[in-house]
C-alpha cells in the first residue's frame, strides 16, 4: 500500500466518472452570488461488528487527497514532493467499509457488496440495518451518504477482502476498548467524519448492550 515511488499532478479530464467541477450562480436576498461545486456520487458506509471476537472491522487505504492536503498544508510544492520527507503513510486512513452508489441496485444491496468486497464477509442484505442518512461535503458537493450497521461472525467470512480490481485495502480490527480510545478528546487520526460518527453511534447504541454495564 505504501510502496509509492512517484507522484505528479495533471488536469482533470472532462469525462471523469467520479468528479465534475462547476460553478453555480444564484440570487439570494436580491444579491447575485456564486459557488464552486463538485458533482460526486452518493455513497454508503457500514459499521461492522464481529460478534465472534467482539471487534469492530475497519479498512485502511491510501487516500491521495489526504496525502496532498498534508503536503500542501505544510507549504511544500506538491510538484516536487519529497517522498522521504513526506512518506506515503501520512496519506493512509482508517475508515468504515464504504463505497459509492454507482449501480442500479438498492443502497442496502450496494452496502452488502462493499462488505464482501472490502472486508470479505458474505451476509444477507436483511442483516444490514439502516442507521441514518446525512450529507457529506456540504461546502463542496452536498452528497448523500447512508450509514448502516451489520453484525457478522467468523462463519460469515468468505474471503480475506481487500477490495476488487486494483484496490489496495487492509482489513483491520479494533476491540471496543481500542475504538473508544480513538474518540478521546484531543485524538488525531486520519479518519473521515463518517468513521467517527459510526464509532460514536456504535458506542452509544450497541456497545452498552455488549459489555458489562459495571465496567463503564
N, C-alpha and C positions, 0 to 999 in steps of 0.2 A: 504493500500500500504506500509506503513512504519512499519507495525506490524511484524518485523523480529526479531526472538528471538535466532537464532542460525545460524552460518555460518562457513563453513570449505572448504578446498581445496582438490582436488584429481586429479589423472592423467586424461588426455584427452582420452576418448575411441577412438579406431582406427576407429570405424564406425560412428563417429559423422556426422550427416547430415548437419551441419552448418559450421564447421571449419575443414580444413585439412592442417596441417603444413607440410612443406617440404623444402629442400634446393636445390636451383637452381645453377648450375655451368655454367660458360660461359667464353669465351676468348674475351677480349676487348683490342684492340691495342697490341696484342701479349702477354698479361698478363692474366693468368688464375685467375678468381675471383669466388666468390660465394655469395649468398644472401639468407637469410632465409625468407620464404614467407608463406602466408596463402591463401588457396583457399576458397573463400566465395561466397555466392550468390550475384548476381547483385540486384539492388533494385530500388524502385520508391519512390518519395516524392511528396506531394501535398500541395501547398499553397491554403488554403481555406478561402474565404471571404464571410461572411454572409451579404448580401446587405440589408436585412430587418432591422437589428440592427447595421449595419456598424461596424462589428467586425471581426478580424482575429481569426480563430479557430486553437488552438494548442492542443497537448496532453502532459500530464505529466506521467512519469512512472519511476519505479526504474530500474536503469541500474547497474548490478553487476560490470561491467568493470570500470565504473566511481567510484563507491564506493571503489573498490580495489585500483585504482590509487591514490585516495585521502589518503587512509590509508597508503599505502606503501611509497608514496612520503614524508610522514611525518617522515619516519624512523621507523615506528612501525612494529612489526611482525604480519603479517596477520593471522598466525596460532593461535594467541592468541588475536585476535581483541577484544577490549573493546567496546561493543555497547553503553555504557554510554558516553564514551569519543568520540566515532565516531558514532553518531546516524544515522540510515539508511537514513534520509532525505538528507544527503550530497551526496547520490547517485541518487537522483531524478532529472530528466532532463526535460527541456522544449523543445519540438520538433515539427516539422511538422508531419502531418499524413503521415505515411510511411510504407513500407513493402518490404519483399524480393520477388524476382522473382523466384518462385519455382513451377509454374503451367504451363501447356501447353495452355496458353492464351496470348492474346496481352498484352503488357505492360500497355496500357491505360485501358484495362479491369481489370487488376490487381489493378491499381490505383483506379478505381471505387469501387472495392470490399473493399479496405482498407478504403476509405471514409465512406462507410456504416458500416463496422465492428468496426472501431475505433471511428468514430465521429457521426455515426447514420444518416447521410444524404444519401438519395437514389436519385441519379442523373443519367441521361443517359450518356453513355460514350462519346457522341458527345459534351457534355458540358465541357469536360475536355480538356484543352488547353495545348499542349506541350510547355514548356518554353526553356529548354536546356538540353544537355547531357554532363556529365563530369565524371571524375574519382575520386574515393574516396580511402583513404588509400594507396596513391601512394608508400609509403615506405614499405608496408606490404602485400597488396592484389591487388591494382590496379583495384578494382571492378568498374563496370559501374553503374551509377545512372542517372535516368531521372527525371527531375523536371517538375511538372505540375502545372497549375493554374486552379482553379474552383470557380465560384461564385455560392453560394447557398442561399436559403431563408428559413425562418422558416417553410414554407409549405413543404419543401423537407425533413424535419426531420421525419424519420420513427421510430427510436429507440433512446435510450439515449446513444448508443455507448458503449465504454468501452472495446472493443476487444472481442475475442472469446476464448472458452475453459478456460484455467486457466490464461489468460492475465489479468492484473490489470492496466487499463488505465483511467486516469481522463481527461475529455474534458474541456478545459479552453478557455476563450475568452479574447482578448485584443483589446481595441479600437486602431484606427490608431495612436493616440497620445501616448498611452501606448507602442505600438510596436516601435514607433520612439525612445522612451526613452531607449529601450533595445540596440539601436545601437549607443548610445552616446560614445564618446571616454572615455576609462577607465572602461567601463562596464565589470562586471564579472558575467557571468551566466552559468549555466550548460546546454549548448546547443551545438549540433554538428554544424560544418560549414555549412551543408546543410540548417539548420534552419535560420542561419544568412544570408546566401545567398538569401534564399527565402524572408525574410523580406526586405532585401535591394532591391531586384528586384521589389517587390510589391510597395515599397515607391517610387522608381524611375519611374515605368511604369504604375502603376494603381492608386495609391493614389492621384497624382495631378489632375486626372480626377474626383475623388470622393469627394474632399474637395474644399472649397472656395479658389481660387488662391490667393486672397489677404491675406489669413491667414498665408501662408508660403512663 
